Amino acid sequence: VQGVSAIPVAVLVDESVGEAARLARSVGARVVQLHGDETPRMARALAEEGEWQVWKAVRARDPRDVLMAVERYGDFAAAILVEGWKDGVSGGGGARLDLHRFADVLRQRPEHIQLVLAGGLTADWVEEAVERCAPDVVDVSSGVEVERGRKSPELMRRFIANARRASKRVRASEPHETGKADS
């Protein structure tokens, strides 16, 4: 899709620092997503091992889970990736967040940490999710598949177009440095 950039990402669950760094280097990762029970100490050590950003994923049952992740990892993680809770799954479960419960806490995150919204996003739902939560990044996988592991170019185009349209509306409604919103 024209005008879309992709960066290599290593998606890992509960690897040691050495193995995570090896895997990240092997794919030329610019981002390492941690989807397991990695400790802040481990995640910090991994952040210091390479030229990549560390994104810590949180499978959130409750808005407090997001606040706790920001508190635990926010000093060194470039982003907190938030996805819905699905029992027995570490990342990639496609569990959608309840936007009514999570939107306020996601919009009020500290400015120094990026929000990556994931889990259950589809071309039809991404606009509402972006407008309500104002993420820095949206992460999709199964939401643009026609069958497990097979992406649909049309669903990807629609997803990107809808996410961009919503992002433009969000940016237009945010106050500028002068404190005035666009009209």
Buried (B, 14 or more C-beta within 10 A) or exposed (E): EEEEEEEEBBBBBEBEBEEBBEBBBEEEBBBBBBBEEBEBEBBBBBBEBBEBBBBBBBBBBEBEBBBEBBEBBBEBBBBBBBBBBBEEBBBBBBBBBEBEEBBEBBEEBEEEBBBBBBBBBBBEBBBBBBBBBBBEBBBBBBBBBEEEEEBBEEBBBBBBBBBBBBBEEBEEEEEEEEEEEEE
